[in-house]
Amino acid sequence: MFSRAFRAWRRVRSRWSRWSATADREFHDHLFAAAEHDPFSPAYPGYITIRRFADLAAAHFENARVVLDLGCGPGEITCELAKRFPAVSFHGVDHSQAAVDRASSHASRLQLSNMTFQRADLQTFEPVGPADLVVMFDAFHHLTEPGAFVKRISRYCERFFLIEPAGDAWGRWKRTIDFDWLPNELDKIRARTEYLLRESPAASVQRPAASFQLPASSSQPPASNSQPPASSAQLPASTATGRAVEHRYPIADYEAFFEGFHVSARGTVAGFDVYPPQPDYDSSWRRRFMDAAYDVLQQVDERLVEQNLDLHAKHWAIYADRRGDAPAATIGKRMQPAGIWEAEVVRGPYDVRFEGADVPSSIATGVELVADVTIRNESWRTLKSDGVARPIFLSYRWLDRQRRPIVKDGLRSPLPRPIDPGESCHVALRLKTPVTSGEYLLELDLVEEGVTWFSEVGVPPLRFDVRVTRG
């Protein structure tokens, strides 16, 4: 229930989390400045979300001539809509100059003449004139004063379309039905298909893969209208600044924010947090499988609506319309309990399991030692360090007690022999301790050079609490 108690709780939560519009802008400036990818490539996993969110918004474009995208980020979904509706005039607004610059670059490259972008703070932004529709993609929850925002912008527009993470009254992200695994599993099939066919990719950008993981400063991922380059993958702790505002709201809150509007909602499983390795990798097979993932997600969304389960999906598409006098629908009646089921997973090229390691609990500073680590290969390929273009090594990271990386790229230790599928192997890990004493978390991980760390594609690293002492 939208109540004074929950409003007070959110104010306390904001102060405790050190959220502010300035910190949010700093966070997104760094996020968008780091982006290096073509978001409109059919091979790019993030394009699935761009297409799907644009689908849901497009359903409300009837008679629209002027559309405002508020909190547009780098304008990827805005550009997708502008391609589909060339007669509509789009104006994107974001408080991040890096986002506006990137959005303008996208529009120029795509030769879209029906778009303009502007840097402005949404907390004070006033449109220059009336609009037919306001769209916001994973941007509403970054507002520090959403109620005042709706009251101000509704003087210029009577229709709003939002895509927002499903939330509860405590501000948490509800993720009952989650299909984030789908692109990753399909890409495993793609990788094995290319491997068995001995096909060379049409193009391959050899940079470390970037799983879309949660920034250390945030309990939720960045905005989906700004899908990072995998999606701007996680900013390194040494360079990340600012802190994203991360309010999450239940349906009742949106009905209260849009008082006097007719509010409806439907769910979607689109919007991925984790991408396959090498998100910029491009081949005809990658394009086919990412197209397949998009088609499946479309059908999943429709089936969930048919089964009255869509509001248990991870994102909500919320439409608020002040025109007419029909009574608002009672959305809450559709929030029936949903069963949770585990999906079968496909064996992939990175599936390994750490079976143990003899890491001591206390080690001296600045020393090098060798630890015995046992690895089991549960993938379909043979893991090798020698005689391959992309060797696989055992390595490690040192983190402090706040999970900030102290050493994020440790020494490399080769596998003693090729490890076939289903085999276990002992590996001698060369390990160098930090030069400063303290309490640390040691993460053991495998890395395929030039491609990805195994932990970035869902393989849990082996972790140890270690005290590093002088002498």
C-alpha positions in Angstrom: 0.0 0.0 0.0 1.3 3.5 -0.9 1.4 5.0 2.5 3.1 7.6 4.6 5.1 4.8 6.3 6.5 3.5 3.1 7.2 7.1 1.9 9.1 7.7 5.1 11.0 4.4 4.7 12.1 5.4 1.2 13.4 8.7 2.4 15.4 6.9 5.1 16.6 4.4 2.5 17.7 7.2 0.2 19.8 8.9 2.9 21.2 5.6 4.1 22.2 4.7 0.5 23.7 8.2 -0.2 21.5 8.6 -3.2 21.3 11.9 -4.9 20.7 13.3 -8.4 24.3 14.5 -8.6 25.7 11.1 -7.6 23.4 9.4 -10.1 24.6 11.7 -12.9 28.2 11.0 -12.1 27.6 7.3 -12.1 25.9 7.4 -15.5 28.5 9.8 -17.0 31.2 7.2 -16.3 28.9 4.3 -17.4 28.1 5.8 -20.8 31.6 7.2 -21.5 32.9 3.6 -21.2 30.5 2.1 -23.7 32.1 0.6 -26.8 29.7 -1.5 -28.8 27.2 -1.4 -31.7 23.9 -1.7 -29.9 21.9 -2.2 -33.2 23.9 -5.3 -34.4 21.6 -8.4 -34.5 24.5 -10.3 -33.0 24.7 -8.1 -29.9 22.7 -9.6 -27.1 21.5 -6.2 -25.8 19.7 -5.6 -29.1 17.1 -8.2 -28.0 16.1 -5.9 -25.1 16.1 -2.8 -27.3 13.8 -4.5 -29.8 11.5 -6.0 -27.2 11.1 -2.7 -25.1 10.4 -0.8 -28.4 7.7 -3.4 -29.3 5.9 -2.7 -26.0 6.2 1.0 -26.4 5.1 1.0 -30.1 1.7 -0.4 -29.0 0.8 3.1 -27.6 2.0 5.3 -30.6 -1.4 5.7 -32.2 -1.9 9.3 -33.2 1.4 10.3 -31.6 3.3 13.2 -33.4 5.6 14.4 -30.6 7.2 11.9 -28.2 9.5 12.8 -25.2 12.0 10.2 -24.0 12.9 11.3 -20.5 16.0 9.7 -19.1 16.8 8.6 -22.6 20.4 7.4 -21.7 22.3 6.8 -25.0 19.1 6.7 -26.9 19.2 3.2 -28.1 15.5 2.4 -27.7 14.7 6.0 -28.8 16.6 5.3 -32.1 14.8 2.0 -32.6 11.5 3.7 -32.3 12.5 6.6 -34.5 13.4 4.0 -37.2 9.9 2.5 -36.9 8.0 5.8 -36.8 9.7 8.3 -39.2 6.7 10.7 -39.1 7.0 11.1 -35.3 9.2 13.7 -33.8 11.3 12.4 -30.9 13.1 14.5 -28.2 15.4 12.8 -25.7 16.4 14.3 -22.4 19.0 13.0 -20.0 21.1 14.5 -17.2 24.3 12.8 -18.4 26.2 14.7 -21.1 28.0 11.4 -22.0 24.6 9.8 -22.7 23.4 12.7 -24.8 26.6 12.7 -26.8 26.3 9.0 -27.5 22.6 9.3 -28.4 23.4 12.0 -30.9 26.1 9.9 -32.4 23.7 6.9 -32.8 21.1 9.1 -34.5 23.7 10.6 -36.8 25.1 7.2 -37.8 21.6 5.8 -38.4 20.7 9.0 -40.4 17.7 9.7 -38.3 16.4 13.2 -38.8 13.4 13.0 -36.6 15.3 13.1 -33.3 16.9 15.7 -31.0 18.6 15.3 -27.7 19.1 17.6 -24.7 21.0 17.5 -21.5 18.8 18.5 -18.6 18.0 17.5 -15.0 14.6 15.8 -15.0 13.9 17.0 -11.5 13.5 20.6 -12.9 13.0 19.9 -16.6 10.1 21.8 -18.3 9.1 20.8 -21.9 9.0 23.7 -24.4 5.5 22.6 -25.5 2.9 19.9 -25.4 3.7 16.3 -26.2 1.5 13.3 -27.2 3.4 10.7 -25.3 6.2 10.5 -22.7 8.3 7.3 -22.7 10.8 6.3 -20.0 12.8 3.1 -20.2 14.3 2.1 -16.8 14.6 5.8 -15.9 11.6 6.5 -13.6 13.2 4.7 -10.7 16.3 7.1 -10.9 14.1 10.1 -10.0 14.5 11.4 -6.4 11.0 13.0 -6.4 8.8 11.0 -8.7 5.5 12.4 -7.5 6.5 16.0 -8.2 7.9 14.9 -11.5 4.6 13.4 -12.7 2.7 16.4 -11.5 5.0 18.8 -13.4 5.3 16.9 -16.7 1.6 16.0 -16.8 0.9 19.7 -17.5 2.3 19.0 -20.9 1.3 15.4 -21.7 -1.6 13.2 -20.8 0.0 9.8 -21.6 3.0 8.1 -20.1 4.6 4.8 -21.0 7.2 3.4 -18.6 9.3 0.2 -18.4 10.4 -0.4 -14.9 11.8 -3.2 -12.8 9.1 -5.1 -10.9 9.3 -3.8 -7.3 7.8 -4.3 -3.9 6.8 -1.9 -1.1 10.3 -2.2 0.4 12.0 -1.0 -2.8 13.4 -4.4 -3.7 13.5 -5.8 -7.3 11.1 -8.8 -7.5 12.4 -11.4 -10.0 10.0 -14.4 -9.7 10.1 -15.4 -13.3 13.5 -14.8 -14.9 14.7 -15.8 -18.4 18.1 -14.2 -18.2 19.7 -17.5 -18.8 18.2 -17.9 -22.3 20.7 -15.9 -24.5 23.6 -17.5 -22.6 22.3 -21.0 -23.1 21.6 -20.4 -26.8 25.0 -19.0 -27.3 26.5 -22.2 -25.9 24.7 -24.0 -28.6 26.0 -21.5 -31.1 29.6 -21.9 -29.9 29.4 -25.7 -30.1 27.8 -25.5 -33.6 30.7 -23.3 -34.9 33.2 -25.5 -33.2 31.9 -28.7 -34.8 31.5 -27.1 -38.2 35.0 -25.6 -38.1 33.5 -22.3 -39.3 35.4 -19.1 -39.0 33.4 -16.2 -37.7 32.6 -13.3 -40.1 34.1 -10.9 -37.5 35.2 -11.2 -33.9 36.2 -8.4 -31.6 38.7 -10.0 -29.3 38.3 -8.2 -26.0 37.5 -9.6 -22.6 33.8 -10.5 -22.3 31.8 -8.4 -20.0 29.0 -10.0 -18.0 26.5 -7.4 -17.0 27.1 -7.6 -13.3 26.0 -5.4 -10.5 28.1 -2.3 -9.8 29.5 -2.2 -6.3 27.7 1.0 -5.7 24.3 -0.3 -6.6 22.0 -3.1 -5.5 20.5 -3.3 -9.0 21.8 -3.0 -12.6 22.0 0.2 -14.6 19.1 1.4 -16.7 18.0 -0.8 -19.5 17.7 2.1 -22.0 21.5 2.2 -21.4 22.3 -1.4 -21.9 26.1 -1.4 -21.2 28.7 -2.8 -23.5 27.7 -6.0 -22.2 26.3 -3.6 -21.1 29.2 -1.2 -20.5 30.0 -4.0 -18.3 30.7 -3.4 -14.7 32.8 -0.3 -14.1 36.1 -1.2 -12.4 36.0 -0.2 -8.7 39.0 1.9 -9.2 37.3 4.2 -11.8 33.6 4.0 -10.9 32.3 7.2 -9.3 28.9 8.4 -8.1 26.0 6.1 -7.1 22.9 5.3 -9.1 19.5 6.1 -7.5 17.7 2.7 -7.3 14.1 3.1 -6.1 11.8 0.2 -6.9 8.0 0.5 -6.6 5.0 -1.8 -6.4 2.1 -1.4 -8.8 0.1 0.5 -6.1 2.7 3.2 -6.0 2.4 3.8 -9.8 -1.3 4.1 -9.4 -0.7 6.7 -6.7 2.0 8.6 -8.6 -0.4 8.8 -11.6 -3.5 9.7 -9.6 -6.3 10.7 -12.0 -4.8 8.5 -14.8 -6.1 5.2 -16.0 -3.1 2.9 -15.2 -2.5 -0.5 -16.8 0.5 -2.8 -16.7 1.9 -6.0 -18.3 5.1 -7.9 -17.6 8.0 -8.8 -19.8 11.0 -11.1 -19.2 13.2 -8.9 -21.4 16.2 -6.9 -20.0 19.2 -9.1 -19.4 21.7 -8.7 -16.6 24.3 -11.2 -17.9 25.4 -11.5 -21.5 27.2 -14.3 -23.3 31.0 -14.1 -23.6 32.4 -11.6 -26.1 29.1 -9.6 -26.6 30.7 -7.8 -29.6 31.5 -11.0 -31.3 29.7 -11.2 -34.7 29.0 -14.2 -36.9 26.1 -15.4 -39.0 25.5 -18.1 -36.3 25.5 -15.6 -33.5 22.9 -13.5 -35.4 20.7 -16.5 -35.9 20.7 -17.5 -32.3 20.2 -14.0 -30.9 17.2 -13.6 -33.3 16.0 -16.9 -31.9 16.3 -15.6 -28.4 14.3 -12.5 -29.3 11.5 -14.7 -30.9 11.4 -16.9 -27.9 11.1 -14.0 -25.5 8.2 -12.5 -27.5 6.4 -15.8 -27.2 7.2 -16.2 -23.5 5.8 -12.7 -22.8 2.5 -13.6 -24.6 2.2 -16.9 -22.9 2.7 -15.3 -19.5 -0.1 -12.8 -20.3 -2.4 -15.7 -21.3 -1.6 -17.5 -18.0 -2.1 -14.3 -16.0 1.5 -14.6 -14.7 3.2 -11.7 -16.6 3.3 -9.3 -13.6 5.7 -11.8 -12.0 8.2 -11.1 -14.7 11.3 -8.9 -14.0 10.1 -5.8 -15.8 6.7 -4.1 -16.0 5.4 -2.1 -19.0 3.2 0.6 -17.4 0.8 2.8 -19.3 -0.9 5.8 -17.8 -3.6 7.7 -19.7 -5.5 10.7 -18.3 -7.9 10.9 -21.3 -11.5 9.7 -21.1 -13.6 8.7 -18.1 -13.4 4.9 -18.0 -12.6 3.5 -14.6 -9.0 2.4 -14.0 -8.4 -1.4 -14.0 -7.6 -3.2 -10.8 -4.2 -4.4 -11.5 -3.6 -6.0 -8.1 -6.1 -8.8 -8.8 -3.7 -10.2 -11.4 -0.9 -10.6 -8.9 -1.6 -14.2 -8.1 1.2 -16.3 -6.7 3.5 -17.8 -9.4 5.2 -21.1 -9.2 9.0 -21.0 -9.4 10.7 -23.6 -11.5 14.3 -24.3 -12.4 15.3 -24.5 -16.1 17.5 -27.2 -17.6 20.8 -25.8 -18.7 22.9 -26.7 -21.7 26.5 -27.7 -21.2 28.7 -24.8 -22.4 32.4 -24.3 -23.2 33.1 -22.7 -19.7 31.4 -25.2 -17.4 33.9 -26.2 -14.8 33.7 -27.0 -11.1 36.3 -26.3 -8.4 36.6 -29.3 -6.2 39.0 -27.9 -3.6 42.3 -26.1 -2.9 44.9 -26.2 -0.1 45.0 -22.4 0.6 46.2 -21.5 4.1 44.1 -19.2 6.2 47.1 -17.0 7.1 49.9 -16.0 4.8 52.8 -13.4 5.1 52.7 -10.3 3.0 54.5 -10.1 -0.4 55.4 -13.8 -0.7 54.9 -16.2 -3.5 53.7 -19.7 -2.8 52.1 -22.7 -4.7 48.6 -24.1 -3.9 47.1 -27.3 -5.2 43.8 -26.7 -6.8 41.5 -29.4 -8.2 39.3 -28.6 -11.2 36.7 -30.7 -12.9 35.9 -30.1 -16.6 32.1 -30.3 -17.0 32.0 -28.6 -20.4 31.9 -30.3 -23.8 35.4 -29.2 -24.9 39.0 -30.0 -23.8 40.6 -27.3 -21.7 44.2 -26.5 -22.8 47.0 -24.1 -22.0 49.4 -25.2 -24.8 49.0 -25.3 -28.5 45.9 -23.2 -28.8 45.3 -19.6 -29.9 43.4 -18.8 -26.7 45.1 -20.6 -23.8 43.3 -21.3 -20.5 45.1 -20.5 -17.2 44.3 -20.7 -13.6 44.6 -17.3 -11.8 43.2 -15.3 -8.9 42.0 -12.0 -7.5 42.6 -10.4 -4.1 39.6 -8.4 -2.7 39.4 -6.4 0.5 36.6 -6.9 3.0 34.3 -4.6 1.0 34.8 -6.7 -2.1 36.9 -4.1 -3.8 39.7 -5.5 -6.0 43.2 -5.1 -4.6 44.8 -7.4 -7.2 42.3 -8.1 -10.0 44.7 -9.8 -12.5 46.9 -12.4 -10.7 49.7 -14.6 -11.9 48.8 -17.1 -14.6 49.3 -20.8 -13.9 49.0 -23.2 -16.9 47.1 -26.5 -16.8 49.6 -29.4 -16.5 47.9 -31.3 -19.3 44.7 -31.1 -21.5 41.6 -31.7 -19.4 39.0 -33.7 -21.3 35.2 -33.4 -20.6 34.3 -35.2 -17.4 37.9 -35.3 -16.1 39.4 -33.8 -13.0 42.9 -32.4 -12.7 45.2 -31.0 -10.0 46.7 -27.7 -11.0 49.6 -26.0 -9.2 48.6 -22.4 -8.7 51.3 -19.8 -8.3 50.1 -17.2 -5.9 51.5 -13.9 -4.7 50.1 -12.2 -1.6 49.4 -8.5 -1.2 52.1 -6.3 0.1 49.8 -4.8 2.8 48.6 -6.8 5.8 44.9 -7.2 6.4 41.8 -9.4 6.0 41.3 -10.4 2.4 39.0 -12.5 0.2 40.9 -14.7 -2.3 39.0 -15.7 -5.5 40.4 -18.5 -7.6 39.2 -18.3 -11.2 40.0 -19.6 -14.7 40.7 -17.3 -17.6 40.6 -17.8 -21.4 43.1 -15.2 -22.5 41.6 -12.5 -24.7 38.1 -13.9 -24.2 36.7 -14.0 -20.7 37.2 -14.9 -17.0 35.1 -18.0 -16.3 33.3 -16.2 -13.4 32.0 -13.6 -15.9 30.0 -16.2 -17.7 28.4 -17.7 -14.6 31.0 -20.1 -13.2 31.3 -19.5 -9.4 34.9 -18.8 -8.4 36.4 -20.6 -5.4 36.7 -18.2 -2.5 38.7 -18.2 0.7 39.0 -15.8 3.6 42.7 -15.2 4.2 44.6 -13.1 6.8 47.7 -11.6 5.4 50.2 -10.7 8.1 53.7 -9.1 8.2 56.7 -11.3 8.8 
